[in-house]
């Protein structure tokens, strides 16, 4: 309860600040040092804060001592941005950072872009959904302003847009990375691809078969199996080899499907059919601890080593202030704004999307930002973080990261 109360406080302070400045959907933060350059660079940050949903017309918090889950990603992202601002101010950097509530009831993305505070923006950083990503990518292209999508792992139908930058790798990139990982580590093992019926699963199936056809190495021997909705261990064993270690690839983003698969593979793993379960980037949200002895591997573009000293200091400070551990968006907000601010102030005419790939201003993450080329035109469709880590867990504990 104490942690929930502490999490509400930044929301209250932010709402009060916005209300008194009559800017319901923006907060402006500038450097604490006098202007020292002919040009002050400007960063626009879009965060889904939902302040109008959290507070009534009188400014009263609607949820008593609760903190609804839908508020968490935007608030944690905002807190990470504030950590970056604090650090940049201490370093004496000179630039403007405007933060807008992208879910304000009385504003749209279009009206935010029409505000005087947006004029002169050099780069946009946003925590977005599909509709946001599509509109922002197209608008950024029209305005020739780079747009960094910090969270949404989808190209959003974007083509011929070198101003669109994704930090969260697409599903195709994960499939490609996992395929190469299995080629490197399990080239001779029997691989069974289990899936359920569904449009998303059809898309995954298409990706995997395309990767099989275009791989420059020896293709894996993969067997594709569509399971029934209420599949049983007996149904699984029909597709597994007894006496060998089976590589089971779960080709679905449905966490319930993955959980059921792990639950039924675990007892088979210790008896007749040894298995290693490989799967999707959203598996970091699944508790695999109950499935004893089952080795689980999944991909992620965001990994912070437990030994990272800066991340440790941020975590301890955040816990001290909020009585909860910082979510991943705290670190991503911090990292993105910090890196972009420093890159803007460099005396370098190289497009910022090309310089983001470097580790010069790294805080927590290893990025590999690369252009994704259109197969027909050979032009850049967008930029994407291609860096993937492969996390191995057993009994809910991380055993290795590759």
Secondary structure as GFF3:
##gff-version 3
##sequence-region A 1 402
A	DSSP	alpha_helix	2	20	.	.	.	ID=ss1
A	DSSP	beta_strand	26	30	.	.	.	ID=ss2
A	DSSP	beta_strand	41	47	.	.	.	ID=ss3
A	DSSP	alpha_helix	51	54	.	.	.	ID=ss4
A	DSSP	alpha_helix	69	90	.	.	.	ID=ss5
A	DSSP	beta_strand	95	101	.	.	.	ID=ss6
A	DSSP	alpha_helix	109	113	.	.	.	ID=ss7
A	DSSP	beta_strand	123	126	.	.	.	ID=ss8
A	DSSP	alpha_helix	130	143	.	.	.	ID=ss9
A	DSSP	beta_strand	146	149	.	.	.	ID=ss10
A	DSSP	beta_strand	164	166	.	.	.	ID=ss11
A	DSSP	alpha_helix	171	185	.	.	.	ID=ss12
A	DSSP	beta_strand	191	195	.	.	.	ID=ss13
A	DSSP	alpha_helix	199	214	.	.	.	ID=ss14
A	DSSP	beta_strand	222	226	.	.	.	ID=ss15
A	DSSP	alpha_helix	233	237	.	.	.	ID=ss16
A	DSSP	beta_strand	246	250	.	.	.	ID=ss17
A	DSSP	alpha_helix	255	269	.	.	.	ID=ss18
A	DSSP	beta_strand	275	279	.	.	.	ID=ss19
A	DSSP	three_ten_helix	281	285	.	.	.	ID=ss20
A	DSSP	beta_strand	295	300	.	.	.	ID=ss21
A	DSSP	alpha_helix	309	322	.	.	.	ID=ss22
A	DSSP	alpha_helix	328	344	.	.	.	ID=ss23
A	DSSP	alpha_helix	352	355	.	.	.	ID=ss24
A	DSSP	beta_strand	369	373	.	.	.	ID=ss25
A	DSSP	beta_strand	380	385	.	.	.	ID=ss26
A	DSSP	beta_strand	389	394	.	.	.	ID=ss27
A	DSSP	beta_strand	397	401	.	.	.	ID=ss28
###
